[in-house]
Amino acid sequence: MKGVGDYAAVDAASDTVRYGDLQVKILSVDALIRAKRAAGRPKDEPGLIELEAIRQVRAHGNDPKSETADKVS
């Protein structure tokens, strides 16, 4: 994946979350930002603004948990 790397790098840059009864891996916010920046697509710019805001909120300890997806330790 451009900006993140091969499968092993993507796997390492992913978080495991619980969604209902399932555990799934999703790309971390930081890795998603790197991938979208590396893609260089204008259509990703609005999403990058939102992702940067999410990263900033999380960095300041104000990370409200989603009701449907909880990060697995």
N, C-alpha and C positions, 0 to 999 in steps of 0.2 A: 504494500500500500504506500503510495507516494507520501512522503513526509513522516512515515512511521517505520516502514521497513517490511521485512518478510513476515511469514506467518508467526514465527517465534517472537518477533518483536511486537507484532500486533497483540498476540496473546499476553505478553508481558505488560503491555500498555493498557490492558483491559481490566475492568472491575467485575467481580461476580456480584450479581444482585438477585434478590428474591422477588419474583413477580407471581403473586398468588402462591401456588404450590410448587412452582418451578424455580430453579436457579439457572440464570443465564449470564453469559459474559457480554458486556458492552464496552465499547471503546471509552476510555476515560475522557473527561472534558479536555484535558491538556493535549492528549493524542489527537482528538477530533479537531482541535484548533490547528495543530501542526498539519494534519492531513488536508484540511480545507485551505489553509494558507499555501501549501505546496501545490494544490490543484490550480490555484490562481484564477478561479472562476468568479466573474462579477456577481453571479446569482448567489454565491455563498456569503457575500459581504454582510447582508442583514443578519444572517444567522451567526456570523462571527462576532458581531456586536453583542448579540445576546449571550453567546458562549463566553465571551470575555467578561461580561457582567456576572454571569454565574460563577466564573472562576474567582472574581474579586469578592463576591459575597462569601464564597466558601473559605477564602483566605482569611477573612475577618471573623470567622466562627459563626456566621449567621446562616448556616445551611439548613433550611427547613426540610424535613424529610417528606418525601412523597408518601401518600397514603397507599399507593399500589406497588411501589418498588422500594425495597430496603436493601442497603448494601450489606453483603455478608462478610463477616470478618475472616 
